[in-house]
């Protein structure tokens, strides 16, 4: 492990050095982008803009590689460049963390993708937050019932949604990057971005949308007909005051499963094009409608928590409609020819990420189930903490998405210098973001928690989880960023197997400690869950195996 960490540190230091030298190519990048855009129809510019960055960096990287090989022949490498002495001193650590606030070319590119994506990712969690805020004023039993139903809904619906979203993003980014590189080289690319009827034909998008439609219908049926069984799994007996309202809420939310899956597939396509603004506009419209309908249906028409579910479902259909409509303007949604190999590729990669998603959801569901056993009041306080925790994690997840798209584009083009720069910069920004979120939570959790309930007992429970919610943010940020790096190089196998091991370990810890320490045991188990994800991720980067062997290959030659 020590050797692995040393090698990784050396690679990261070299990436830090090379990132500063890459800024000299920025003017060429902007000039090439301007020239390319002038000859490209406006509706396609948004798809090609980011990939021109990859092409410019690829040419720059090839030139630098030749220059580096020439200099190695004439003079020995500077030992100080790879020296680790003092590299982990307090001054250097602070200096590197401060780099997370710098807005260089790569940093701006990451944030320009991540900030709109953070809001786009917040579709379901923000909708749940709005529902929780209104339902919390109905009573603690209703709030707890919504918390259980939302957890069950996430368990079923996100089992396939998350893998489909991440795979679509990677595959679309790779296809678009290969097409862009082929256009720059003057070569034709078969099956990559073929244009028909003035629209792009990308097989990855057609496959993703077809799978999304089938998955959404299957999820709706499973949630509707299996609501009672799912409540039994959550440990809610038939005579519990939470049982009936929880089942009613879940049955209504089931109608929103198909649009959620389709919208996520469309988001994956837009993210693969590195366009995160279009999903933002669609989700903003949907959430605005939900916020308007919630008080009307819950209080004016006296539908209670059923009104919250109906408002959510209507907003989800609006979001899906807008995304598919905008995507159809520039892309052929359905391919005239179905390529079985692409479907198999999706299913193979998806099966690995489904196993990974199961590990995540079962760990989170076990934590919720142990909190339910504490009673309605503790469960209501736990629900507030979890909603805040997951919502703040979206910014870190958005950084991961930006890194995934940039890394997939550079890696598919063979631009490993850019890949290393993205890896180092993303980890840097992620850690700084996590520390910033922790500080904001410590300062503002009190006023924020009052939005969800006025019950003093519920708020007291929520306050008891502040240390976990705020203190875990740096670890959360690194964990999500590392996920994006896995997906950027299609390291799906390691991502799946490592998460299964992490989930089993954390679940066993929660199962043992929660009956003894109550919610404190649940919080400790979730913190362990995120910490192990970070440790496994850092270890993977340092092993230089699998797809990471190519990323670090040039650095190994310099080491020799």
C-alpha positions in Angstrom: 0.0 0.0 0.0 2.9 2.4 0.8 4.5 1.8 -2.5 1.2 2.4 -4.3 0.6 5.7 -2.5 4.1 6.8 -3.4 3.6 6.1 -7.0 0.3 7.8 -7.1 1.8 10.9 -5.4 4.5 11.1 -8.0 2.0 10.8 -10.8 -0.2 13.5 -9.3 2.8 15.8 -8.8 3.7 15.3 -12.5 0.1 16.0 -13.5 0.2 19.2 -11.4 3.4 20.3 -13.3 2.0 19.4 -16.7 -1.3 21.2 -16.1 0.5 24.6 -15.8 2.3 24.0 -19.1 -0.9 23.1 -20.9 -2.2 26.6 -20.6 0.0 27.8 -23.4 -2.3 26.0 -25.9 -5.4 27.8 -24.7 -5.2 30.5 -27.4 -5.0 27.8 -30.1 -7.9 26.0 -28.6 -10.1 29.1 -28.7 -9.0 30.0 -32.2 -9.8 26.5 -33.5 -13.2 26.5 -31.7 -14.0 29.8 -33.3 -13.1 28.6 -36.8 -15.0 25.4 -36.4 -18.1 27.1 -35.1 -18.3 29.4 -38.0 -18.8 26.5 -40.4 -21.1 24.5 -38.2 -24.9 24.9 -38.0 -25.8 26.6 -34.7 -27.9 23.7 -33.5 -24.9 21.4 -33.6 -22.4 23.8 -32.1 -23.3 22.8 -28.5 -22.5 19.2 -29.3 -19.1 19.9 -30.8 -17.8 22.7 -28.7 -16.3 20.6 -25.9 -14.9 18.0 -28.1 -12.8 20.6 -30.0 -11.1 21.1 -26.6 -10.1 17.5 -26.6 -8.8 17.7 -30.2 -6.7 20.8 -29.5 -5.3 19.2 -26.4 -4.5 16.0 -28.2 -2.4 17.8 -30.8 -0.7 19.7 -28.0 0.0 16.5 -26.1 1.5 14.8 -29.2 3.9 17.8 -29.7 4.9 17.8 -26.0 5.5 14.1 -26.1 8.0 14.5 -29.0 9.7 17.4 -27.2 9.9 15.4 -24.0 11.5 12.4 -25.7 14.1 14.6 -27.3 15.0 16.3 -24.1 15.4 12.9 -22.3 18.0 11.9 -24.9 20.1 15.0 -24.3 19.8 15.5 -20.6 19.0 13.4 -17.5 15.6 14.1 -15.8 15.6 16.6 -13.0 15.5 14.6 -9.7 13.7 17.5 -8.0 10.7 17.1 -10.3 10.0 13.7 -8.8 11.3 14.3 -5.3 8.8 13.3 -2.6 10.8 15.0 0.2 8.6 17.5 1.9 5.7 16.9 -0.6 3.3 16.1 2.2 4.4 19.0 4.4 1.6 21.2 5.8 2.7 24.1 3.5 2.4 22.0 0.4 -0.9 20.5 1.4 -2.4 23.9 2.0 -1.0 25.1 -1.3 -2.5 22.3 -3.2 -5.9 22.8 -1.5 -5.8 26.4 -2.4 -5.4 25.4 -6.1 -9.0 24.1 -5.8 -10.1 27.7 -5.9 -8.1 28.6 -9.0 -10.1 29.2 -12.2 -7.7 28.1 -14.9 -8.9 26.8 -18.2 -9.5 23.2 -17.0 -11.1 24.4 -13.8 -13.5 26.7 -15.6 -14.4 23.9 -18.0 -15.2 21.5 -15.1 -17.3 24.1 -13.3 -19.1 25.2 -16.5 -20.3 21.6 -16.8 -20.8 20.9 -13.1 -22.8 23.9 -11.9 -25.7 23.4 -14.3 -25.5 19.6 -13.8 -25.8 20.1 -10.0 -29.2 21.5 -10.4 -30.2 19.1 -13.2 -29.2 16.2 -10.9 -31.4 17.6 -8.2 -34.7 16.7 -10.0 -35.9 13.9 -7.7 -34.2 15.0 -4.4 -35.3 18.6 -4.7 -38.8 17.4 -5.5 -38.6 15.2 -2.4 -37.3 18.2 -0.3 -40.3 20.2 -1.4 -42.7 17.4 -0.6 -41.0 16.9 2.8 -41.3 20.6 3.6 -45.0 20.7 3.0 -45.8 17.2 4.4 -43.8 18.0 7.6 -46.6 20.4 8.5 -49.2 17.7 8.4 -47.6 15.8 11.3 -44.7 13.5 12.2 -46.5 10.3 11.2 -47.1 11.7 7.7 -43.5 12.9 7.4 -42.2 9.5 8.5 -44.5 7.7 6.0 -43.2 9.9 3.1 -39.6 9.2 4.2 -40.2 5.4 4.1 -42.0 5.6 0.7 -39.3 7.7 -0.9 -36.6 5.3 0.3 -38.6 2.4 -1.2 -39.1 4.3 -4.4 -35.4 5.0 -4.7 -34.6 1.3 -4.0 -36.7 0.1 -7.0 -36.5 3.0 -9.5 -32.8 3.8 -9.1 -31.8 0.1 -9.4 -31.6 0.5 -13.2 -31.8 4.3 -13.6 -28.3 5.1 -12.2 -26.5 2.5 -14.4 -28.4 3.6 -17.5 -27.6 7.3 -16.8 -23.9 6.7 -16.3 -23.4 4.4 -19.2 -25.3 6.7 -21.6 -23.0 9.6 -20.5 -19.8 7.7 -21.1 -20.9 6.0 -24.4 -22.3 9.3 -25.9 -19.1 11.2 -24.9 -16.9 8.5 -26.5 -18.9 8.4 -29.7 -18.9 12.2 -30.0 -15.2 12.5 -29.2 -14.2 9.8 -31.8 -16.4 11.6 -34.4 -14.8 15.0 -33.6 -11.3 13.5 -33.8 -12.1 11.9 -37.2 -13.5 15.2 -38.5 -10.3 17.0 -37.5 -8.2 14.3 -39.2 -10.3 14.5 -42.4 -11.3 10.9 -42.1 -14.9 9.5 -42.2 -16.3 7.8 -39.2 -18.7 5.0 -39.7 -21.4 4.5 -37.1 -20.3 7.6 -35.2 -22.6 10.6 -35.5 -23.9 9.8 -38.9 -26.3 12.5 -40.1 -29.7 11.7 -41.5 -32.4 14.2 -42.4 -30.3 17.0 -40.9 -30.1 15.2 -37.5 -27.4 13.3 -35.8 -27.7 9.5 -35.5 -25.9 8.2 -32.4 -26.7 4.6 -31.7 -25.9 5.0 -28.0 -28.8 7.4 -27.6 -31.3 5.2 -29.5 -30.3 2.2 -27.4 -30.5 4.1 -24.2 -34.0 5.6 -24.8 -35.4 2.2 -25.9 -34.1 0.6 -22.7 -35.4 3.5 -20.6 -39.0 3.0 -21.9 -39.0 -0.7 -21.0 -37.4 -0.2 -17.7 -39.8 2.6 -16.7 -42.9 0.5 -17.4 -41.5 -2.4 -15.5 -40.7 -0.2 -12.5 -44.2 1.3 -12.4 -45.7 -2.2 -12.3 -43.3 -3.4 -9.6 -44.0 -0.4 -7.4 -47.8 -0.6 -7.8 -48.4 -4.3 -7.3 -45.6 -4.8 -4.8 -46.1 -1.9 -2.4 -47.4 -4.1 0.5 -44.5 -6.5 0.1 -42.0 -3.6 0.0 -43.4 -2.1 3.2 -42.9 -5.5 4.9 -39.3 -5.5 3.8 -38.9 -2.1 5.4 -40.1 -3.5 8.7 -43.4 -1.6 8.9 -46.1 -3.8 10.4 -49.7 -3.7 9.2 -51.0 -2.0 12.4 -48.3 0.8 12.2 -49.8 4.3 11.8 -47.3 4.8 9.0 -48.4 1.8 6.9 -51.5 3.1 5.1 -50.2 6.6 4.2 -46.8 5.1 3.1 -48.5 2.6 0.8 -50.9 5.3 -0.7 -48.0 7.6 -1.4 -45.9 4.9 -3.0 -48.8 3.7 -5.2 -49.2 7.2 -6.6 -45.5 7.8 -7.1 -45.3 4.7 -9.1 -47.0 6.5 -12.1 -43.9 8.7 -12.2 -41.4 5.9 -12.8 -41.5 5.9 -16.6 -40.9 9.6 -17.1 -38.1 9.5 -14.6 -36.2 6.8 -16.4 -36.7 8.4 -19.8 -35.7 11.8 -18.5 -32.5 10.4 -17.0 -31.6 8.7 -20.3 -32.1 12.0 -22.1 -30.0 13.7 -19.5 -27.2 11.2 -20.0 -27.3 12.1 -23.7 -27.0 15.8 -23.1 -24.3 15.2 -20.5 -22.4 13.1 -23.1 -22.5 16.2 -25.3 -21.4 18.2 -22.3 -24.5 20.3 -22.5 -25.9 20.5 -18.9 -27.9 23.7 -19.4 -30.8 22.2 -21.4 -31.6 19.6 -18.6 -31.3 22.5 -16.1 -34.1 24.5 -17.9 -36.3 21.4 -18.1 -35.9 20.5 -14.5 -36.4 24.1 -13.3 -39.7 24.2 -15.1 -40.8 20.9 -13.6 -39.8 21.8 -10.0 -41.5 25.1 -10.3 -44.7 23.4 -11.3 -44.3 21.0 -8.4 -43.8 23.8 -5.9 -47.0 25.5 -7.2 -49.1 22.3 -7.1 -48.0 21.1 -3.7 -49.8 23.6 -1.5 -52.8 23.6 -3.8 -53.3 19.8 -3.7 -52.2 19.2 -0.2 -54.0 22.0 1.7 -56.6 23.6 -0.6 -58.0 20.3 -2.0 -57.2 18.4 1.3 -55.5 15.5 -0.6 -52.8 15.3 2.2 -49.7 13.3 1.2 -51.5 12.0 -1.8 -51.5 15.6 -3.2 -47.7 15.7 -2.8 -47.3 12.5 -4.8 -49.6 13.7 -7.6 -47.8 17.1 -7.9 -44.5 15.2 -8.1 -45.7 12.9 -10.8 -47.1 15.7 -13.0 -43.8 17.6 -12.7 -41.8 14.5 -13.7 -43.9 14.1 -16.9 -43.2 17.7 -17.8 -39.5 17.3 -17.3 -39.4 14.2 -19.5 -41.4 15.8 -22.3 -39.2 18.9 -22.4 -35.9 16.9 -22.5 -37.1 14.4 -25.2 -38.6 17.3 -27.3 -35.3 19.3 -27.2 -33.2 16.2 -27.9 -35.3 15.3 -31.0 -34.5 18.7 -32.5 -30.9 17.6 -33.2 -30.8 13.8 -32.8 -32.7 10.9 -34.3 -34.2 9.3 -31.3 -34.7 5.9 -32.8 -32.2 4.2 -35.0 -33.6 2.6 -38.2 -31.1 -0.3 -37.6 -30.9 -2.1 -34.3 -27.3 -3.1 -33.5 -27.4 -6.1 -31.3 -23.8 -5.7 -30.3 -24.5 -2.3 -28.8 -27.4 -3.7 -26.8 -25.1 -6.4 -25.5 -22.5 -3.8 -24.6 -25.1 -1.8 -22.7 -26.4 -4.9 -20.9 -22.9 -6.1 -20.0 -21.8 -2.8 -18.5 -25.2 -2.2 -17.0 -25.2 -5.5 -15.2 -22.0 -4.6 -13.4 -23.4 -1.2 -12.4 -26.7 -2.8 -11.3 -24.8 -4.9 -8.9 -23.0 -1.8 -7.7 -26.3 0.1 -7.3 -27.8 -2.8 -5.4 -25.0 -2.5 -2.9 -25.5 1.2 -2.5 -29.3 1.0 -2.2 -29.3 -1.9 0.2 -26.9 -0.2 2.5 -29.0 3.0 2.5 -32.2 1.0 2.8 -30.8 -0.9 5.8 -29.9 2.4 7.5 -33.5 3.7 6.9 -35.0 0.4 8.1 -32.9 0.6 11.4 -34.1 4.2 11.8 -37.7 3.2 11.3 -37.4 0.8 14.2 -36.6 3.7 16.5 -40.2 5.1 16.0 -41.9 7.9 14.1 -40.2 10.8 15.9 -36.6 9.5 15.4 -37.5 8.5 11.8 -38.8 12.0 11.0 -35.6 13.6 12.3 -33.5 11.0 10.4 -35.4 11.8 7.2 -34.6 15.5 7.5 -30.9 14.7 7.9 -30.8 12.3 5.0 -32.6 14.6 2.6 -30.1 17.4 3.4 -27.2 15.1 3.2 -28.2 13.7 -0.2 -29.1 17.1 -1.6 -25.7 18.6 -0.7 -24.0 15.6 -2.2 -25.4 16.6 -5.6 -22.8 19.3 -6.1 -20.1 16.6 -5.6 -21.9 14.3 -7.9 -22.0 17.0 -10.5 -18.3 17.4 -10.3 -18.0 13.7 -10.9 -20.2 14.0 -14.0 -18.0 16.8 -15.4 -14.9 14.7 -14.9 -16.6 11.6 -16.4 -17.5 13.4 -19.6 -14.1 15.1 -19.9 -12.2 12.0 -19.0 -14.2 9.8 -21.4 -13.5 12.2 -24.3 -9.8 12.5 -23.6 -9.4 8.7 -22.9 -11.2 7.7 -26.1 -8.9 9.9 -28.2 -5.8 8.6 -26.5 -5.0 12.0 -24.9 -3.7 10.6 -21.6 -2.0 13.9 -20.6 -5.4 15.5 -20.5 -6.8 12.5 -18.6 -4.2 12.9 -15.9 -4.9 16.6 -15.6 -8.6 15.9 -15.2 -7.9 13.3 -12.5 -5.7 15.5 -10.4 -7.8 18.7 -10.9 -11.1 16.9 -10.1 -9.7 15.4 -6.8 -8.4 18.8 -5.9 -11.7 20.6 -6.6 -13.7 17.9 -4.9 -11.9 18.1 -1.6 -12.1 21.9 -1.4 -15.8 21.6 -2.3 -16.4 19.1 0.5 -14.7 21.3 3.1 -16.8 24.3 1.9 -20.1 22.4 2.2 -19.2 21.2 5.7 -18.5 24.8 6.8 -21.8 26.0 5.4 -23.8 23.2 7.1 -22.2 23.9 10.5 -23.2 27.5 10.2 -26.7 27.2 8.6 -28.2 23.9 9.6 -30.4 25.3 12.3 -32.5 27.7 10.2 -32.6 25.3 7.3 -34.0 22.4 9.4 -37.0 24.5 10.4 -38.2 24.4 6.8 -39.1 20.7 7.3 -40.8 20.6 10.7 -41.9 22.7 13.6 -42.0 19.8 16.0 -39.4 20.4 18.7 -38.7 16.6 19.2 -38.2 16.1 15.5 -35.8 19.0 15.3 -33.8 17.8 18.3 -33.3 14.5 16.6 -32.2 16.3 13.4 -29.7 18.4 15.4 -28.2 15.2 16.8 -27.3 14.2 13.2 -25.6 17.5 12.4 -22.1 16.2 13.1 -22.6 13.4 10.5 -24.3 15.5 7.9 -21.7 18.2 8.0 -18.6 16.3 8.9 -19.0 13.7 6.2 -19.1 16.2 3.3 -15.4 16.2 2.5 -15.4 12.4 2.3 -18.7 12.4 0.3 -17.1 14.8 -2.2 -14.1 12.6 -2.8 -16.2 9.4 -3.0 -18.5 10.9 -5.7 -15.5 12.3 -7.7 -13.8 8.9 -7.7 -17.0 7.4 -9.0 -16.9 9.8 -12.0 -13.3 8.8 -12.7 -14.3 5.1 -12.8 -17.0 5.8 -15.3 -14.8 8.1 -17.4 -12.5 5.2 -18.3 -15.3 2.6 -18.3 -13.7 0.9 -15.2 -17.1 -0.6 -14.5 -15.9 -3.9 -13.2 -13.8 -2.6 -10.4 -16.5 0.0 -9.5 -19.0 -2.8 -9.1 -16.9 -5.3 -7.1 -15.3 -2.8 -4.8 -18.8 -1.3 -4.0 -20.2 -4.7 -3.1 -17.4 -5.3 -0.6 -17.8 -1.8 0.8 -21.6 -2.2 1.1 -21.3 -5.6 2.8 -18.8 -4.2 5.4 -20.8 -1.1 6.1 -24.2 -3.0 6.3 -22.7 -5.4 8.8 -21.5 -2.5 10.9 -24.9 -0.8 10.9 -26.7 -4.1 11.6 -24.6 -4.6 14.7 -24.3 -1.0 16.1 -27.8 0.4 15.4 -29.6 -1.8 17.9 -27.1 -0.8 20.6 -26.5 2.9 19.9 -29.6 3.8 18.0 -29.3 6.6 15.3 -25.7 7.2 16.3 -24.9 3.7 15.1 -26.7 4.4 11.8 -24.7 7.7 11.3 -21.4 5.9 12.1 -22.2 3.2 9.6 -22.9 5.6 6.8 -19.7 7.5 7.5 -17.8 4.2 7.3 -19.6 3.5 4.0 -18.3 6.8 2.4 -14.8 6.4 3.9 -14.3 2.9 2.5 -15.4 4.1 -0.9 -12.6 6.8 -0.9 -9.9 4.3 0.3 -10.8 1.8 -2.4 -10.8 4.6 -5.0 -7.4 6.0 -4.1 -6.0 2.5 -4.0 -7.3 1.8 -7.5 -5.7 4.9 -9.0 -2.4 3.9 -7.5 -2.4 0.3 -8.9 -2.1 1.4 -12.5 -4.0 -1.6 -13.7 -6.9 -2.1 -16.0 -7.8 1.1 -18.0 -5.6 3.2 -15.6 -2.5 1.5 -17.0 -2.8 3.5 -20.2 -3.5 6.8 -18.3 -0.3 6.5 -16.3 1.8 4.8 -19.0 3.6 7.9 -20.2 4.5 8.8 -16.6 6.0 5.3 -16.1 8.3 6.0 -19.1 9.4 9.2 -17.5 10.0 7.4 -14.2 12.4 5.0 -16.0 
